[in-house]
Amino acid sequence: MEAIINFVNWITGIVWGWPMLITLGLGGFVLSARLGFFQIRYFPYIIKQTFGKMFTKAEKGEVSPFQAATAALASTVGASNIIGVPAAIMFGGPGAIFWMWVMALMGMGSKFVEIVLGFKYREKNEEGEYVGGPMYYMKKGLKMPWLGSFFALMLMLELIPSIMVQANSVSASAQEAFGLNPIITGVVTLILVGLVVVGGIKRIASTTEKLVPFMAGAYFLAAMIIVIVNIAEVPRVFGLIFGSAFTPMSAVGGFAGSVVAASIRWGVARGVYSNEAGMGTAPMAHSAATNDHAVRQGFWGLFEIIVDTLVICTTTAFVVLSTDIWTQPGAMDNPSGLPAAAFNNFYGPIGGTLVTVALLMFVVSTIIVVIFYGEKQAEFLFGLKFSRVMRYVYLASIVIGAAGGAQTLWIFLDIMLAMIIFPNMFALFMLHGEVKDLTKEFFTSKEYYLKDIGKA
């Protein structure tokens, strides 16, 4: 068994190095270029179409574009936004944040393309609900149903250890903060998640519509207060970010120093992991939305990246850098604990509790949505009845993971994720011409863009 673990770790190290960064980083750039960097050219318009329409209600029985976006956001806004960012700073230097921003901008191309394709190739299931995602555009767009089935199988299986890891982080946080037994945490999480996922996508969308803005807003507000109090440090923080993005960073206090290659690697990785652009998960939530055009729904993918990476991750970075918590002795020993330490120093004991509660909420919302994603894979492969069976397999894995069970499964997490990303990015490249045509149609048609800006 040890030999298998060592081999998987070795393969994972190779795959999640430059091959993955080139696939997602350069891939996102190429897709953005092929679409004429629309995310920059039409940025003000896209903001009006998303942030400006956040509170537009859907008709009864429908999923609004904003609800679909918050469902997808619930999956991406997770523990990594709080604990992943300081790790990138400690191992890649403050310059990693610059490369995270670059990756977010380029990732908009990948996320837009996959959401538009998901919306275009969606279909209705036995219950009359829209379902879509990479497995559908691989089957109907690429005419490669075997690749769609491979994608669906890998994601369906990958989500079991993924949920276990998420549940374990919930139980570990609750045990450390409140002394709760991991089994109790697991059962409570199981009940909370179960009550939501049993209601299907409409209940999930209704829940995330309320939960995501609240949890993200509360964390952002508490973090921004720290940044505002340290406002005099902001110019220095920008100097650190831009300065060390292109030049090596020498050791400072508890920070051991970094080279430019490390800044790029950690920044690109953080951008990729935080917003899931190119992973193929977001289209599953967006395909359920009611909208008049696939491109208009695709704009909500950009909304997600702005909220997830450019707002929440950046805020965490500014808290860590403006308070100088990253230069304190021992900072390198526990990078994940730096935000909690910064909150603790500023707000007192309640600060650490606030971060812990935010982590718990982020992770629970993530589990809710990834179970829905898993059900959609099972439905695609084996039908609606089997998807219900997988729902309960996923729910059971919450308690197993919370108790620390099946940890040997966790080593397969990253390698299985790679088996999802590579075929999805292949599909995006093969089909992006269709998205280019749809985008051109949207921005030149009197029914859509020209009508919106009063030039129809």
GIQUI-V419724 format. One record per residue. N is the residue number from 1. RES is the residue in one letter. PSI is psi in radians with two decimals (999 if undefined). BURIAL is b if it has 9 or more other C-alpha atoms within 8 Angstrom, else e. Layout:
n/res/psi/burial
N/RES/PSI/BURIAL
N/RES/PSI/BURIAL
This chain:
n/res/psi/burial
1/M/-0.69/e
2/E/-0.65/e
3/A/-0.68/e
4/I/-0.78/e
5/I/-0.78/b
6/N/-0.70/e
7/F/-0.81/e
8/V/-0.73/b
9/N/-0.66/b
10/W/-0.83/e
11/I/-0.76/b
12/T/-0.73/b
13/G/-0.66/e
14/I/-0.89/b
15/V/-0.73/b
16/W/0.30/b
17/G/-2.26/e
18/W/-0.63/e
19/P/-0.77/b
20/M/-0.70/b
21/L/-0.64/b
22/I/-0.77/b
23/T/-0.85/b
24/L/-0.72/b
25/G/-1.05/b
26/L/-0.62/b
27/G/-0.77/b
28/G/-0.66/b
29/F/-0.79/b
30/V/-0.76/e
31/L/-0.70/b
32/S/-0.74/b
33/A/-0.74/e
34/R/-0.44/e
35/L/0.22/b
36/G/0.49/e
37/F/0.86/b
38/F/-0.51/b
39/Q/-0.35/b
40/I/-0.80/e
41/R/-0.69/e
42/Y/0.42/e
43/F/-0.86/b
44/P/-0.71/e
45/Y/-0.76/e
46/I/-0.67/b
47/I/-0.75/b
48/K/-0.64/b
49/Q/-0.26/b
50/T/-1.29/b
51/F/-0.59/e
52/G/-0.22/e
53/K/0.48/b
54/M/-0.58/e
55/F/0.30/e
56/T/2.15/e
57/K/2.58/e
58/A/2.77/b
59/E/2.75/e
60/K/2.28/e
61/G/-0.01/e
62/E/2.84/b
63/V/2.08/b
64/S/2.77/b
65/P/-0.68/b
66/F/-0.70/b
67/Q/-0.73/b
68/A/-0.71/b
69/A/-0.71/b
70/T/-0.53/b
71/A/-0.79/b
72/A/-0.68/b
73/L/-0.60/b
74/A/-0.53/b
75/S/-0.68/b
76/T/-0.56/b
77/V/1.67/b
78/G/-2.80/b
79/A/-0.53/b
80/S/-0.46/b
81/N/-0.49/b
82/I/-0.76/b
83/I/-0.30/b
84/G/-0.63/b
85/V/-0.86/b
86/P/-0.53/b
87/A/-0.73/b
88/A/-0.69/b
89/I/-0.77/b
90/M/-0.59/b
91/F/-0.37/b
92/G/-0.08/b
93/G/2.91/b
94/P/-0.46/b
95/G/-0.36/b
96/A/-0.52/b
97/I/-0.65/b
98/F/-0.82/b
99/W/-0.48/b
100/M/-0.72/b
101/W/-0.77/b
102/V/-0.79/b
103/M/-0.65/b
104/A/-0.76/b
105/L/-0.76/b
106/M/-0.60/b
107/G/-0.36/b
108/M/-0.59/b
109/G/-0.84/b
110/S/-0.81/b
111/K/-0.69/b
112/F/-0.84/b
113/V/-0.79/b
114/E/-0.60/b
115/I/-0.74/b
116/V/-0.77/b
117/L/-0.71/b
118/G/-0.73/b
119/F/-0.71/b
120/K/-0.74/e
121/Y/0.22/b
122/R/2.83/b
123/E/2.96/e
124/K/2.43/b
125/N/-2.99/e
126/E/-0.42/e
127/E/0.11/e
128/G/0.23/e
129/E/2.53/e
130/Y/2.36/b
131/V/2.53/b
132/G/-3.12/b
133/G/-3.11/b
134/P/-0.66/b
135/M/-0.53/b
136/Y/-0.72/b
137/Y/-0.35/b
138/M/-0.69/b
139/K/-0.86/b
140/K/-0.54/b
141/G/-0.91/b
142/L/-0.31/b
143/K/0.67/e
144/M/1.24/b
145/P/-0.52/b
146/W/-0.62/e
147/L/-0.66/b
148/G/-0.71/b
149/S/-0.68/b
150/F/-0.81/e
151/F/-0.87/b
152/A/-0.73/b
153/L/-0.80/b
154/M/-0.75/b
155/L/-0.71/b
156/M/-0.74/b
157/L/-0.67/e
158/E/-0.54/b
159/L/-0.34/b
160/I/-0.99/b
161/P/-0.51/b
162/S/-0.80/b
163/I/-0.67/b
164/M/-0.76/b
165/V/-0.78/b
166/Q/-0.79/b
167/A/-0.62/b
168/N/-0.65/b
169/S/-0.59/b
170/V/-0.87/b
171/S/-0.64/b
172/A/-0.74/b
173/S/-0.77/b
174/A/-0.63/b
175/Q/-0.72/b
176/E/-0.71/e
177/A/-0.70/e
178/F/0.00/e
179/G/0.41/e
180/L/2.45/b
181/N/2.32/e
182/P/-0.63/b
183/I/-0.74/b
184/I/-0.79/e
185/T/-0.75/b
186/G/-0.77/b
187/V/-0.76/b
188/V/-0.77/e
189/T/-0.74/b
190/L/-0.80/b
191/I/-0.82/e
192/L/-0.83/e
193/V/-0.77/b
194/G/-0.73/b
195/L/-0.54/e
196/V/-0.90/b
197/V/-0.47/b
198/V/-0.46/e
199/G/-0.04/b
200/G/-2.96/b
201/I/-0.58/b
202/K/-0.71/b
203/R/-0.66/b
204/I/-0.82/b
205/A/-0.72/b
206/S/-0.67/b
207/T/-0.84/b
208/T/-0.50/b
209/E/-0.58/b
210/K/-0.72/e
211/L/-0.81/b
212/V/-0.89/b
213/P/-0.64/b
214/F/-0.91/e
215/M/-0.71/b
216/A/-0.72/b
217/G/-0.73/b
218/A/-0.77/e
219/Y/-0.78/b
220/F/-0.77/b
221/L/-0.82/e
222/A/-0.68/e
223/A/-0.70/b
224/M/-0.54/b
225/I/-0.73/e
226/I/-0.77/b
227/V/-0.75/b
228/I/-0.72/e
229/V/-0.56/e
230/N/0.52/b
231/I/-0.54/e
232/A/-0.36/e
233/E/-0.24/e
234/V/-0.80/b
235/P/-0.68/e
236/R/-0.66/e
237/V/-0.80/b
238/F/-0.69/e
239/G/-0.75/e
240/L/-0.78/b
241/I/-0.88/b
242/F/-0.62/b
243/G/-0.83/b
244/S/0.00/b
245/A/-0.43/b
246/F/-0.14/e
247/T/2.62/e
248/P/2.61/b
249/M/2.17/b
250/S/2.84/e
251/A/2.43/b
252/V/2.01/e
253/G/-2.09/e
254/G/-0.09/b
255/F/2.25/b
256/A/-0.01/b
257/G/2.82/b
258/S/2.84/b
259/V/2.91/b
260/V/-0.70/b
261/A/-0.66/e
262/A/-0.67/b
263/S/-0.78/b
264/I/-0.84/b
265/R/-0.84/b
266/W/-0.63/b
267/G/-0.78/b
268/V/-0.77/b
269/A/-0.75/b
270/R/-0.72/b
271/G/-0.73/b
272/V/-0.86/b
273/Y/-0.55/e
274/S/-0.55/b
275/N/-0.05/b
276/E/0.33/b
277/A/2.19/b
278/G/-0.13/b
279/M/-0.36/b
280/G/0.10/b
281/T/-0.73/b
282/A/-0.71/b
283/P/-0.43/b
284/M/-0.66/b
285/A/-0.75/b
286/H/-0.47/b
287/S/-0.32/b
288/A/-0.16/b
289/A/2.72/b
290/T/2.07/b
291/N/2.82/b
292/D/-0.22/e
293/H/2.49/e
294/A/-0.65/b
295/V/-0.69/b
296/R/-0.63/b
297/Q/-0.59/b
298/G/-0.51/b
299/F/-0.52/b
300/W/-0.34/b
301/G/-0.64/b
302/L/-0.68/b
303/F/-0.78/b
304/E/-0.79/b
305/I/-0.67/b
306/I/-0.83/b
307/V/-0.85/b
308/D/-0.95/b
309/T/-0.88/b
310/L/-0.43/b
311/V/-1.10/b
312/I/-0.86/b
313/C/-0.72/b
314/T/-0.70/b
315/T/-0.77/b
316/T/-0.76/b
317/A/-0.75/b
318/F/-0.59/b
319/V/-0.83/b
320/V/-0.73/b
321/L/-0.69/b
322/S/-0.47/b
323/T/-0.12/b
324/D/0.35/e
325/I/-0.44/b
326/W/-0.28/b
327/T/-0.01/b
328/Q/2.63/b
329/P/2.35/e
330/G/0.01/e
331/A/-0.65/b
332/M/-0.38/b
333/D/-0.56/e
334/N/1.25/e
335/P/-0.63/b
336/S/-0.43/b
337/G/-0.02/e
338/L/-0.76/b
339/P/-0.74/b
340/A/-0.67/b
341/A/-0.73/b
342/A/-0.77/b
343/F/-0.69/b
344/N/-0.77/b
345/N/-0.61/e
346/F/-0.84/e
347/Y/-0.12/e
348/G/-2.91/b
349/P/-0.55/e
350/I/-0.44/e
351/G/-0.80/b
352/G/-0.67/b
353/T/-0.69/b
354/L/-0.78/e
355/V/-0.73/b
356/T/-0.78/b
357/V/-0.72/e
358/A/-0.77/b
359/L/-0.79/b
360/L/-0.79/b
361/M/-0.75/b
362/F/-0.80/b
363/V/-0.73/b
364/V/-0.75/b
365/S/-0.63/b
366/T/-0.80/b
367/I/-0.73/b
368/I/-0.82/b
369/V/-0.67/b
370/V/-0.48/b
371/I/-0.71/b
372/F/-0.77/b
373/Y/-0.78/b
374/G/-0.72/b
375/E/-0.68/b
376/K/-0.58/b
377/Q/-0.77/b
378/A/-0.68/b
379/E/-0.75/b
380/F/-0.72/b
381/L/-0.80/b
382/F/0.04/b
383/G/2.97/b
384/L/-0.70/b
385/K/-0.73/e
386/F/-0.53/b
387/S/-0.55/b
388/R/-0.63/b
389/V/-0.78/e
390/M/-0.54/b
391/R/-0.79/b
392/Y/-0.45/e
393/V/-0.78/e
394/Y/-0.74/b
395/L/-0.70/b
396/A/-0.60/b
397/S/-0.33/b
398/I/-0.86/b
399/V/-0.73/b
400/I/-0.80/b
401/G/-0.70/b
402/A/-0.62/b
403/A/-0.03/b
404/G/0.26/b
405/G/2.81/e
406/A/0.64/e
407/Q/-0.40/e
408/T/-0.43/e
409/L/-0.50/e
410/W/-0.47/b
411/I/-0.34/b
412/F/-0.07/b
413/L/-0.97/b
414/D/-0.67/b
415/I/-0.61/b
416/M/-0.58/b
417/L/-0.68/b
418/A/-0.62/b
419/M/-0.24/b
420/I/-0.77/b
421/I/-0.83/b
422/F/-0.84/b
423/P/-0.58/b
424/N/-0.79/b
425/M/-0.61/b
426/F/-0.80/e
427/A/-0.70/b
428/L/-0.70/b
429/F/-0.69/e
430/M/-0.51/e
431/L/0.01/b
432/H/-0.36/b
433/G/-0.62/e
434/E/-0.66/e
435/V/-0.65/b
436/K/-0.75/b
437/D/-0.73/e
438/L/-0.66/b
439/T/-0.75/b
440/K/-0.76/e
441/E/-0.79/e
442/F/-0.79/b
443/F/-0.16/b
444/T/-0.14/b
445/S/2.49/b
446/K/-0.16/b
447/E/-0.36/e
448/Y/-1.70/b
449/Y/-0.90/b
450/L/-0.62/b
451/K/-0.74/b
452/D/-0.64/e
453/I/0.11/e
454/G/0.44/e
455/K/0.29/e
456/A/999/e
